[in-house]
Amino acid sequence: LAVAQDVRAVAGRGVAARVGDRPLGLGSTRWMRELGVDLAPLEALAAEHQRQGRTVSWLAELGDAAAPSLLALLAFGDTLKPTAAAAVRHLQRLGLRTVLVTGDQPGAAQAVALALGIDEVRAEVLPADKAAVIAGLRSESGSVAMVGDGVNDAPALAAADVGIAMANPGGGGTDVAMHAAGITLMRGDPALVAAAISISRHTTRKIRQNLFWAFVYNAVGLPLAAFGLLSPVFAGAAMALSSVSVLGNALLLKRWKPEEDR
């Protein structure tokens, strides 16, 4: 294979390089149109690939003087993780609105959303615009959690109320995404997103319960002690009982298990 030289990434659009004496560009439909490439000869084929859920990239000879010319069409298909659909259903049962934010073309994004049952799609979003999408969702819905694992996701992970990054020892998940997020899932399993939210809600519920009981013990004990109606022995026992009950209630979290898919 010929060696590509002068390789450069064009953010959110594609990659350009020189192969031999030919300047080439491989990238998105948006970028090709910006460059003035005539896509008509392969547009019907591209539309068919997109209907099947594939992401389309175009290869063009950019030319230093002449107009860019189309060379080829490449179609890439995403393999959905086995637990992805169940994870989306679990999030929806938790009362959450699910939104797919992607740089892919609308056809491919809609196909993935349909297969997974995702509520809403925002397609052809440039990396720099993902954070703006998160800000818009926050103004519409309040709190927003963002799940991602790539460099392009880092600004959106930082902008969300809760950023959830995925780490995968076998590949997937970038350091910058994990540093930008507040939570890192140690496996690239979408089901862990719903599990993380569920255990967070259970933990918050336990904290509120413990605060309530601690307040009740003091609300009852302090007035009795102030009027001399509570002996030091009973006061000490009540304080110990308060600590034991709070600790015991917190330990009930050990009984929590991830919800099985229904």
C-alpha positions, 0 to 999 in steps of 0.5 A: 500500500502507498504511504500517506504523507502530510496526514491531518485531521479536519475536526468533525469532518474527516482526514486529508493526506497526500498519497504519492502526488495526489491530495486526497480527502476522506470524510463526511457528506457535509465536508464534501459539499463544503469542498464542492465535490459532486456527489450525485453519481453515488448519492442513491447508493449512499442513501441506501446504505444510510437507510440500513443504518450505515455511516457513509464516508466519501473519498475525493481527490482534492486537487491543488488547482482543479475542482475536487473529484469524487473517487469512492464511497465507503459505508461503515456499520456500527455493531450494537452492543448486546445489552444496549437495547435493554439498557435504554429500556431500563433508563426509560423505566427510571423515568429518563428521556433518552437522546442520541447525540452523534456526528453521524448522518441522520439516516444512520443515527435514526436506524440506531435509535429505532433499533434501541428504542431511543426517544430522540436523535440529534445527528450531524453534531460537530464535536465542538457543538456537543456541549451546546446541545447539552446546554440546550437540553439542560434548559429544556429538561433540567438535569442532564447526564451525558454518557460517552467514551471518546475525545469528541465527547469530553466537552459534553461530559464536562458540560453535563450535570453528570458526566459518565465515561466508559472505560474498557480494558479491551479497548474503548474509552479515552483518558480525556473522556474519563478525566472530564466525567464525574463517573467512570464505568469500568466496563464498556457495558451500557447496562451499567449506566442504568445501574449507576443511576439506580444505586445513586438513587438508592444511596440518596434515599438512604441518606435522607432516611438516616438524616430523618431518624437522626433528627427524630432522635435529637428532636425527642431527646433534647427537650426531655434532657432540657427538662430533666426527664431523660437520665444520662444512662438512657441518653447514652443508650439512645445515642448508641441506638441512633448510631446503630440504626443509621449504620444498619439502615446504610448497610441495607444497601448491600442488598441492592442488585442491578435490575434485571431486564424485563 
